[in-house]
């Protein structure tokens, strides 16, 4: 939970700074025409935000424990239950198809 709070704080600070910079650049661009430096600042802010988002996503995914293949094997009880559900869905759809065709 502490890591999550730190991430939220960092994201909020970054978003606040980018909103200030982007709004200043956009307002200045509307008043005086968009010049090359306006586009460079806008592109830099967007690039920093995307890189930061990717880093957070990668950092969060590294902390997750990988599951071994043995844990993914389905035992016979769940397999039988899934087959029963599929059969009942198939029967239901076949009955509805006959009812609609009439």
Secondary structure, 3 states (H helix, E strand, C coil): CHHHHHHHHHHHHHHHHHHHHHHHHHHHHHHHCCCHHHHHHHHHHHHHHHHHHHHHHHHHHHCCCCCCHHHHCCCHHHHHHHHHHHHHHHHHHHHHHHHHHC
